[in-house]
Amino acid sequence: MSVVAVIPARYASTRFPGKPLAMIGEKPMIRWVYERVQRASRVDRVIVATDDERILEAVRAFGGEAVMTSGEHPSGTDRIAEAALGLDAEIIVNVQGDEPLIRGDVIDACIRPLQEGAQEPVVTPCVRIRSLQDLRNPDVVKVVKSPAGRALYFSRFPIPFDRGRKIDEDCLSELSFWKHLGLYAYRRDFLLQYSRMAPSPLEKREKLEQLRILENGYTIRVEETDYDSVGVDSPEDLEKIRDLFYEKVKEKPTPEDTIKELKALRNNLTLQDLSVKEMIAKRRK
């Protein structure tokens, strides 16, 4: 099954305008995300879907692939669905453009069930919550899942709620709470169908669009991971990322990473000849 990872990237963020182009070291954030996604062994192609020429040009400048989409989309999912209309792939992966530390193995873990015939049309990851701050934070989305690994519900509230217990450190050590990570692998046909569904009542109350899937009777598979997302929602988050970044990205690229990068450069050579030549020149210095 062919797999395309699509990274939605908009410029006009309310809290952080121009976020995809914010610099981390010598690269814009969107490039870090793009190159991290390329490390996923099950991804055949990576595309940035944007509504802004500045982001489009920045991606193409480093040899990446980008497409323009409408500026009227209410969510990143809708932007990805528009990009998917022109893609010949069975699986579409939605990778957030503000996750510069995303790991390739987490992406692969979400793709694998679909390639192996999972009944669920969507797969998403989760990680164990280990701090009271995260458990109580409404910006940290929680998921409750069945023993079979299917999502039962997503909420900003600490779930499952134990009526007879106080939410404290003992509670965290004795009970399992799961943080949902905003990465999704979809069967392409379902993604297009999902984008045409009207927003659902629970989705509007919780401000969580994945609830639209559950309310319409579909299932979501949840894969456990040890990766805890480090997203960038504000300039303050960016500073934290810059502090964390070098210690988390010190690992050297594997030979497989190098081969994928060279293939990406070759595939973009005709369109981005000048940009690629500049990159090669820099590498030789």
N, C-alpha and C positions, 0 to 999 in steps of 0.2 A: 504494500500500500504506500503510495506516495504521500509525503508529509511536507506541508509548508507552514512555517512559523510566521505569523504576522504580528508586528509590533505597532500598535496604534500610538500616534504621537501628534498631539495638538499643541499649538503655540500659545493660544489665548487662555491659559489656565487662570482661574480666579485668584488662587492663593500664590501662584508662582508662575507668572508669565514668562514664556521662553524657556521653561524648564528642560526640555530635551536638549537644548544647546548649552546648558550650564556646563562649565568646564570642571572636570575632575582630573587633576594632573594636566597632561598635554592633550587630552581628548575630550570632546563633548560627551555628555552622559549617554546620548543615543548610540554613540559608537561603542561605548563599553557594553551596553545591553546587547547590541547587534553581535559583537564578537563573542560574548558569553553564550548567546543562543547557538552560534555556530559550533560550539563545543558539543552540543547534543548529537550523539551518533545516529539517532533515528530521524533527525531533521534533514531533509533533502535541499531545502531552499529557505532563505530568510528574506522577508520583505518588510519595509516600514510603510505603513499607511498613514498619510498625513494630509492636513488641509492647508499647509503653509509652504510657500516656495522656499523659505529660508531653511526649513528642515529638509525639504526635498534636496536642495543643493548641497547641504552639509553631508547628507548620507551618500550622495553620488560622488562627492569629493573624496571620500575615503574608499571608494570602490564598491559601496553597498548598493542594494537595489531598493528603490522607493517608488511608490505610486501616489498620485494625488486623488483624494476623495472629497466628498462634499463637506462643506463647513457647517452643515445643518444637523449633523447627527447628534442625538441626545446622549449617546454613550459610545464607549470604545467598541463594544460588541457590534453595534450597527456599522461602525466604520470598517471593522474587520469583515462583516458580511458583504459590504459593498466590494471590498477587495477580492473576496472569495468568488464573487460572480465571474471574475475573469481568470480564475485559477483552475487548472485541471489536476486536482489533488483529492484524494479520498479523506484525508485528515487535515484539519486546520487547527493550529495551536495559537491561542491568544496569550502573548507574553507582554506584560505591562512595560511601558517604556520608561518607567521610573524605578526599575529594579536592576541597578548596575552590578549587583553581586549575584544575580541568579545563576544557579548551577545547572550544567548540562544534564547531570544525572537525574535531577528533579523533573526536568522536561521529559526525558526519556521514560521515566517511571509513569508519566501520565499517558504517553503515546502507546506504550507496550500493551496494555489491556485491549485497546481498540484494534491493534494489529493482530492480537491473538483471539479476536472474536468475541469480546465482551458484549453483553446484551445492552449495557447502558450506552447511550449516545454521547455522553459527556464524562470526562474524567478530570478531577481536580485534586490538588494535594492539601494535606493538613499537617500540622506539627503540634506536639504536646505543649500546652501552656504551662509555664513553670514560674510565673510571677503573678502576684496579686494585682500589680499594676496593669498587666495585660488582661487579666481576667475581668477587671472592672472597667476597662477602657472601651467605650462604645465604638471607637475607631478600629478596634481589633475584633474582627468578625469570628464568632464561634460556630462550630458545626457539631451536631450530634449525628452519629452514624450507627447503622445496624451492625450486628456481628458479621454480616456478609460484606460490610464495607460500603453500603449505600447510604447516601445522605438522607436523614430523616427531617432535619430542619437546620436553617442557618439563622443566626440572630446576633444582634449587637449586645444583647443581655447575656449574663453568665448562664449558660445552659450546659447540661441539665441542672435545674434548680432543685436543691435538696431542702425541703421544707423544714426538716428537723435539725439542720446544721447551720452553723455560722460559716460564712466565707472567710477563711483564714489560711495560714500557712499549712496547718494540719490537713485542712480540706484539700489543698493542692497536692499534698504528698500521698493522700489516701484515695483520692478520686481522680479520674481522667477527664480533663477538659482539653478540647482541641481547637486550635486556631486555624481558620481557613486561609489559605494563600490564594491570591487572585490570579491564578494561572489556570487555563482551561484547554483541554484537547477535545475537539468536537469532530464528529463525523460531519463532513461538509454539508450533506443534504439536510441534516438536522439543524445545523447553524443557520442556514438560509430560512428554514421553517421557523426557528426560534425568533429570528429578527423580525418576522412578520406578526408575531403574537402581540396582542395588546398588553400593556403593563397590567400586572395583576394586583389585587387588593393588598396582599401581604407584602409584595414588592414595594408598593408605594408607602406602606407604613414603616417598614424597616429600612427603606432605601437600599435594598439589595436585589439586584436584577436576577440573580440566580434563583430566587424564589419563584419567579415566573415559570421556570421549568418544572418545579415540583407541583405548583398549583395547577398546571395543565396536565398533570398525570404522568410525567416522564421521570426517569430516574437519573441520578448522578452518582457515579462511582467516586469514592474518596480514597486516595492513596496516602498512607502515612510516610512521612519523611523526617529527617533530623535537621533539615534546613529551615531556619527561621528567617523570613523575608526582612529585608532592610530597605524599605521604600523611601522615596523622596517626595514629600508633599509640600514642603516649605523651604525657604532659604536656610532655616535653622537645621532642618534635616540634612540639607546638603553639606553643611559644615560638619555634622556628625559623620556623614559618609566619608568625607575627605579625611577625617581623623582615623576612621576604621579601615579605609580602603587598602592601603599598601600592605598591611599585615594580612589581609584576607585574600589578596590577589598576588601573593608572592610566588605561587607555584609556577614552574616553567611550563610552557605549552608542550603537549605531547607530540610525537611524530604525526599522529592522526590529526591533531589540531592544525599543524603546519600544512599538511596535505590539503585539508579543507580550505584553509585560507588561500593557498596558491590556486586552487580550483576556482574559488570565488573571484580572485583577481583576474584569472584567465577569462572567465565568463563575462566579466564586465569590461574587458580590455577595449572592445570596439566602441563601446559607448563612453567610456571614461578614460580614454587614452592618456590625456595629459595628467589627470589625477593619479593614475596608476604609475606613470613614469616618475612623478614626484615622490610617490611612496617608495618606489624601488631605489631611487637616488638617495633618499634619507636612510634606508636600511644599509646602504653600502658605505655610508660615512662612518 
